[in-house]
Amino acid sequence: MKKKTDAKHFREHLPLYLMLLPGLAYLLINNYIPMAGIIIAFKKLNFAKGILGSPWAGFENFKFLFNSPDAWIITRNTLLYNVAFIIVNMVVGIAIAILICEVRSTKLKKLYQSAILLPFLMSMVILSYIVYALLSSENGLVNNSLLAALGIEGIQWYQEPKYWPFILIIANCWKGVGYGCLIYIASLIGIDPSFYEAARLDGASKWQEITKITLPSLTPTIITLLLLSIGRIFYSDFGLFYQVPMNSGVLFPTTNVIDTYVYRALIEQGNISMSSAAGVYQSLVGFVIVIASNWIVRRVDKERALF
């Protein structure tokens, strides 16, 4: 009887299973099959012998990261930048999403939405040129227009590491805030308008509506995006940290992260096993952090956890 029920259930949902196949094929080909390449991290890769024929290296490749004199700097930069990116993008994304949804004029709303989509659609190459156009010591808009108008001497931006934490945070926000903002807008549209109507009848101010209705309704979306972002906290936007600072060696103390460090070492040494070991390290740490973060969310509110 149970077998018949299962077969009937399968036939009824067959169209859905067929729609699921492309996604499963994508995950299998792009995410699971390449995982076999993890073996490279534990081998001294020799192209002549192939991956399986290359000699084992154990954990020697991982010493490349941990024994490096720059290990603390690149780990610190990677973590602190990602924490700042997560917080800033979340706060700015929520604020802009609320502002857009509060705009009553259709024309103004479309204008604001276009302004949010613009940085989301921009490529990192274009962004790097925009940053250079703003900060170039000779022809940059900031030095020649803004600082000059204020009577302040121009700054050699690509020679001053102290400014770059702020520059990179602003550039990342400009590039990526649109993605989260669109998700928050979709969540805001789904809030029942009767909640706001009841709040207005009770004399609630606009700020009270936001803090008591809007933000609590956005909490599940915020937690989901936060957990997804935490999973990549040990990864960096390579283009942001390599192209935008123009690979300036003077800026390495504040712009060098794990990804750029591994890339430069790969270019200099050509050791693919070391770069593979760095990728395995980043993946394992990210996995552990996601599991731990989800466990904490489950302890606080089980219904809002990812799994």
KADA-V846645 format. One record per backbone hydrogen bond with DSSP energy under -0.5 kcal/mol. NH is the residue of the N-H (numbers start at 1). CO is the residue of the C=O. Records with the same first field share a line. If there is no record, write none. Layout:
# KADA-V846645
NH: CO / CO
This chain:
# KADA-V846645
5: 1
6: 2
7: 3
8: 4
9: 5
10: 6
11: 7
12: 8
13: 9
14: 11
17: 13
18: 14
19: 15
20: 16
21: 17
22: 18
23: 19
24: 20
25: 21
26: 22
27: 23
28: 24
29: 25
30: 26
31: 27
32: 27
33: 28
35: 32
36: 33
37: 34
38: 35
39: 36
40: 37
41: 38
42: 39
43: 40
44: 55
45: 43
46: 50
49: 46
50: 46
53: 49
54: 50 / 51
55: 44
57: 42
58: 42
60: 57
62: 59
63: 59 / 60
64: 61
65: 62
66: 62
67: 63
68: 65
71: 68
74: 70
75: 71
76: 72
77: 73
78: 74
79: 75
80: 76
81: 77
82: 78
83: 79
84: 80
85: 81
86: 82
87: 83
88: 84
89: 85
90: 86
91: 87
92: 88
93: 89
94: 90
95: 91
96: 92
97: 93
98: 94
99: 95
100: 96
101: 97
102: 98
103: 99 / 100
109: 105
110: 106
111: 107
112: 108
113: 109
114: 110
115: 111
116: 112
117: 113
118: 114
119: 115
120: 116
121: 117
122: 118
127: 123
128: 124
129: 125
130: 126
131: 127
132: 128
133: 129
134: 130
135: 131
136: 132
140: 136
141: 133
142: 134
143: 134
144: 140
145: 141
146: 141
147: 142
148: 143
149: 145
150: 146
151: 148
152: 147
157: 135 / 155
159: 156
160: 157
161: 159
163: 160
164: 161
165: 161
166: 163
167: 163
168: 164
169: 165
170: 166
171: 167
172: 168
173: 169
174: 170
175: 171
176: 172
177: 173
179: 176
180: 176
181: 177
182: 178
183: 179
184: 180
185: 181
186: 182
187: 183
188: 184
189: 185
190: 186
191: 188
195: 192
196: 192
197: 193
198: 194
199: 195
200: 196
201: 197
202: 198
203: 200
204: 199
209: 205
210: 206
211: 207
212: 208
213: 209
214: 209
215: 210
217: 213
218: 214
219: 215 / 216
222: 218
223: 219
224: 220
225: 221
226: 222
227: 223
228: 224
229: 225
230: 226
231: 227
232: 229
233: 230
235: 232
238: 236
241: 237
242: 238
243: 239
244: 239
246: 243
247: 242
248: 245
251: 248
252: 249
254: 251
255: 251
256: 252
258: 74
261: 257
262: 258
263: 259
264: 260
265: 261
266: 262
267: 263
268: 264
269: 265
270: 265 / 266
272: 270
275: 271
276: 272
277: 273
278: 274
279: 275
280: 276
281: 277
282: 278
283: 279
284: 280
285: 281
286: 282
287: 283
288: 284
289: 285
290: 286
291: 287
292: 288
293: 289
294: 290
295: 291
296: 292
297: 293
298: 294
299: 295
300: 296
301: 297
304: 301
305: 302
